[in-house]
Amino acid sequence: MKFEKVGQAVNAGFSAQVIPLKYISAPEVLKLVQPIVSKDGYASVFGPGNLLLVVDSAGNITNILSIIDIIDKPSVNKGCSTSISWKMPMPPNWQKY
């Protein structure tokens, strides 16, 4: 996302959400959700409090929150899989991550 001038709207359809994580580290979550963030969106680890900052469309933030709800658990059994259904197509480069 690029800010050209002070006071200029970036995209009225975008929202920002700070997501607190309880059990999984923010850098791990960032690796997982980065490919899902839209090309004009933004995600990063925020502050020392194990937080994830996501700026994207409301629908995409909802998808990301759904994924985080599944994975941010006190204990994840190794070898188990969970299926996630997407409301929007995956980006073409998602397998690079």
N, C-alpha and C positions, 0 to 999 in steps of 0.2 A: 504494500500500500504506500502510496506516495502523496505527501502533503505539499502542494505547490505554493499556496499562499495562506497566510494566517486568516482565519475566518471563512475560508472556502470549504463547503461541505464536501466530504470525500464520497459518500454514497448514503443517501437518505434511507436505503433499505437495509443498512447494516446495523448491527447491535454489538455491544461489547459485554462480555461476561467474564467475571473473575470466578473461577471454579476451585473451591477448596478440596483438596484430596486428603483422605484419611489414612489409607493403607498402602497405596502404591506411590512411588516417587513421581513428581511432576516431570522430570526429564524422560522417564519411561513412558508416561502417558503421551507426552509430546511426540515421541517417535511413532507411536501408534496412530495418533489422530492427525498428524501433519499431512499425510496424503489425502485426507478427507476434506481438509480446509479448502475452500474455493480459491481460484487463482488470484482473486482480489482480496481474499481474506487474510487473516494473520493469526498466528498462535505462538505463544512463547511461555516459558517458565517465568513466573512473576514473584519477586521478593523471596525472603527467607522462609516464608510460611507454608511451603509446599503447595503453591497455588499455580493454576494454569490460567493464562489470559487468552481469550479467544475473541476475535473480532470477525464477524461473518454474518450471513443472513440468519434470520431467526430460525428458519427451518433447519439449516445446517447446524446451528448451535444446539437445537433440540436433538438432532442425530448424535452429535458428539456427547451430549449429556447422557443419552441412552447407553452409549458404549461405556462411558465412565461408570455409570450405575452398575453395569454388569461386571466390570473388572476391578473396581475399587472396593474390595472385600477383605476381611481380616485374614482369610486363608483361601488360597486357590489351589485345588487339587491338581497336581501335575498329571499330564496324560489325558485330561478331560478336555472336551471341546465344547464351545458354545456357538450356536449359529446366530448371526445378526442379519436381519433383513433391512435393506437400505431403501429409503424413500426416494433416493436420487441415484443416478449412475455413478459408479466409481470413476475417478479421474484416470485417464489413460496411463499415467506414469506411477500408479499406486504401488506396483510390484517392485519398484526400485528401492523401497524403504524396508 
